[in-house]
Amino acid sequence: MKKILIVRRDNIGDLVCTLPLLEAIKAQEPDSQLYAYVNRYNAPILQHYVSQHARPDPTKVLAGYWAYQKDKHRLPGETRLGIFWQRWKQAQQMRQHQFDWVLLAGGINDSTLRWAQWLKPTQIVRQDQLAQYAGAHEVERTCSLLTALGLPYQTPVATLRPDSATASLLASTLPAHLPVQRVAIHISARKPSQRWPVGHFIELANTLAAQGLGVLLFWAPGSAQDPTHPGDDDKLRHILAQCDRRHVVPVRTDTLSELIAGLDLAQSVICADGGAMHVAAALGKPIVALFGDSEASRWHPWGVPHVVLQDPARDVQHLTVSQVFTAWQGLLTDGAVIKPPIG
């Protein structure tokens, strides 16, 4: 029985793009013991994935995982020393498992490699040093690790489902008069090149509302001045002040679990490249994705109908409302299957 540790310590979208690798290993090596090392920020993705496959035995999906806290995301009362001590204890636990394989997914630096070597596995495989990838997309690059294990390459579908209690709670907050056909728009983006102008969001939301649709607005909650998690509360208030509030409503999501449940309340999604986009794809939503200065061939929505919009200047501010609305219309008329919310 092989013991395999998959390391994916970066962002939400990266971990979503790693789920097909987990799915493939468990399908091809059902007797293997599969473990993961992630961070506290993206760990809810793993929790949701495991819980939806938890019957009859969650260990058949994942024997266990560890989630460390990034220093920049430490909570009130947490210290750098305490975070370091927690990581050290986790590393000791992992070393005791005597892994056969440690798979380093994503970009790897020297310190990560030294840490993996300290675990003393039989073999370490780095995604960034594979001889070749099966394709350009991050899912294809990550699943190329299968060949290092001597397994056939494949990219199975790996989906997320919302927690039923969270989904019901969020659904109950929507106005009773809101149309059943809904579009989700996420107004936040981490990279400056992927931040669409506020005026464009207002025009797009009102255009969709005029079609008789419900428009669900998502954003990163909090103040723009928050040093650890800058938010868009002020941006949202400005947008709502100029929108048709009968059809345009905010959906506050303070946790990743709430974001998963909230996005599932819509039948399609318009957003910038980022974690929310990959979550929406794992939920099976058709997506219009706005790309700034990032590689669309590597990071586009995986496994769902989608349209990528990217200006030659690689900045979304050059994309017009007409382009986005037309792309959304084309996405629905060109054969995309609009799935009902799961809940």
Order of alpha helices (4+ residues) and beta strands (2+ residues): beta-alpha-alpha-beta-alpha-beta-alpha-beta-alpha-beta-alpha-alpha-alpha-beta-alpha-beta-alpha-beta-alpha-beta-alpha-beta-alpha-beta-alpha
